[in-house]
Amino acid sequence: MSSTFRHGGDQLYGRDDNDTWLALEEVLGELEGGTALVFSSGMAAISAVLETLPIGSTVVVAEGAYNGTRKWCTDAAGRGRLGMRLVDVTDTAGVVAASDGAQMVWLESPTNPSLAIADIAAIAAGAHRAGATVVVDNTLATPLLQRPLALGADIVVHSVTKWLAGHSDLLMGAAVTADPDQVETLRGRRSLYGGVPGSVEAWMALRGVRTLPARMDRAQATAGELARRLDGHPAVERVRYPGLPGDPGHAVATRQMDGPGAMVAFDVRGGAAAAEAVCAAVSVLTPGTSLGGVETLIERRARYAFEEGTPPGLLRLSVGQEDVEDLWEDLDRALTGGAGQG
């Protein structure tokens, strides 16, 4: 826990290096198959990657990407900093076509909150033919379930805040790449823009990663069971979960992922009012934003102004470590009492 180092050692100043960061970066780099750099937040990592683009560049962005990413790009486009093309990541040919003349393709798979699946390998190959860099936000899948660099991506970003740290008690981000030049470029951005994490947060995140396999296994098993039960519930219009055989992204997810993950989204019959009633009625689940912690969170994502295009009745579940029967009893009761209102 020092920001200042004696001359002659490996570290010079706390904005550039820290042994605790390095320990976490070593682990994340090994998991993703590249060199990792940690940042003060997911948005700091996202901003650092996007800031590598020259002024006037064009970036292709998944229309279902994290709203912070889309906000950044919209703001930059409004200032003439770059051009932005929104695409449906499930339309592989459309994304590849949009890559023509673009400098970067920004994917997210599964997307947040609709859990759409992109064919990363096919899109990366097409984008590279067009000369574009491919970035994948791998926050929802984590490197345990998906390794985008091995599928052809150039850079992977994470909100370490979420599944990696896993306890809803810190903010941190990461970027991972196998390109040494890109590593140094991003390292320079981190130092110049000051998006550096604290050493305590880095230690906590490293501790969280140590339990990621156990946490993800349990949460994923529970998520799959909840998705199957929700799929047959009369108050539910549609379940979005790549682990369900009927999900549009199931085939691609089965091919490129080692598991469908622990996020579930579903559309409640009755729209926004019915969905909000469900959130108000739960007692085991927690109504709140964010994801990846040990507690199960539920949220109507369209309540936010920047989630345009998200169905008004869509609820996103980040499944935690609670007993599956406790969660189902709570959800079923809330759906039975809340659905159909409004």
Buried (B, 14 or more C-beta within 10 A) or exposed (E): EEEEBEEEEEBEEBEBBBEBBBEBBEBBBEBBBBBBBBBBBBBBBBBBBBBBBEEEBBBBBBBBBBBBBBEBBBEBBEEEBBBBBBBBBBBBEBBBBBBBEBBBBBBBBBBBBBBBBBBBBBBBBBBBEBEBBBBBBBBBBBBBBBBBBBBBBBBBBBBBBBBBBBBBEBBBBBBBBBBEEBBEBBBEBBBEBEBBBBBEBBBBBBEBBEEBEEBBEBBBBBBBBBBEBBBEBEBBBBBBBBBBEEBBBBEBBBEBBBBBBBBBBBBBBBBBBBBBBBBEBBEBBBBBEEBBBBBBBBBBBBBEEEBEEBBBBBBBBBBBBBEBEEBBEBBBBBBBBBBBBB
